Amino acid sequence: MRKTTALLLFFLITHTLSAQHKNGIKVINSLKVYQNSFAQNPNQELIELKKMIPDLVLDIRYATTNNFMKQIMYPQARAFARKPVAEQLKKIQAELRKKGYGLKIYDAYRPYAITVSFYKKASDQSFVANPAKGSKHNRGCAVDLTLIDFKTKKEIPMPTPYDSFAPEAAANYQKLPYAVLRNRDFLIRTMQAHGFRVIKNEWWHYDFIGWQNYALMDIPFKSL
């Protein structure tokens, strides 16, 4: 009994010391605390998407200067998501493959520090998460993506480029060519059927239902 109590006390102390309180919210920045979390609950693990889904196409814009920040934000072009999120993306890819399509991932898990940088620089803050609340990306429960032709790997026409701040980027914007509306709505329906919800002002951004069950994280890619 004493041993169990001591171990529990050690875990609580470690968790407290390793979860920084930033902007009034708790953010896990300790690799050990993160590892302990998925040792207890495998669903907490951040899975590297390319390893689980080899034919997934990555276009990690924040590892380049081709993004709204106009600077490299990620030192590595990698994409991670919590295990249940990754498993659903694998199912989606399998379903799309049969129809001649595939997924291209622009962004997935995002360390909290990057969200802070985005918020400071964005010209329109309605398109970026408020650090006071954190982002679903910080929880490993959001993914930015589009459809591609599976054979050619070319993007299927969509309303706007990725990360556009234009009105046409809204998920319900209607003044678009029929083919573009069809493509966007097909993507939305497919994602929703697998437990994702598109956000209203970004057709490419999908939050995983149940994101509340996952902590905000500030673990860098190089540690994963």
C-alpha positions, 0 to 999 in steps of 0.5 A: 500500500505504501509503495503504491501511494509513493508511486502515485505521489511521484507521478503527480509531482512529476506531472505537476512540474512537467506541465507548464501553465501558460496563458492560464492553461496547462500544457504538457512539455515533458516527454516523460509525462507524455510517455507515461500518459500513453503507457497508461492509455495507448490512445494518447500516443502520437502516431507518425502518420506516414509510418502508419499510412505509407501511401499518404502524401505529405506537404508540410507547409510549416516546414517550408516558407510556403505558408502565411508566416512566410518562414520555416516553423517546423524543423522537420516535415513530419505529421503526427496525430493521436492513435484514434485519429491516425486509425481513422485517417488510415480507414479514410485513405483505404476508402478513398483509394478505391475511388481513385483518390488519396489524402494530402496532409498539410499539417497535423499535431502542432507544438503549442509554442508554434500556436503562440507564434501564429497568433502573434503574427496572423493578420486575421486572428479568426484563422488561428487558435487563441493561445489562451485556449490552445489549438486542437492541433496542439492536442494531436486531434486536428488535421489540415488536408485535401484530396489528390488524384491517387495515381498522379498525386495532383490536388483535386480542385478546391475553393482556395489554396491551403491557409487562404484567408479569403471568404471562399475558404469557408466550409459553407461558401456557395458561390463556387463552380459546381465541380469545386463544390462537389469536391469540397463537399465530398471531402467533408462528408467523407471526413464526417463519416469517420468522426471528424468535423470541418471548422466553419472558416477553413474547408481543409481543417478537421477536428476529431470528435472527442478532442477534449480527452487529450491534453495540450502538448508542447513536445517538439517533433525531434522528441517524438 
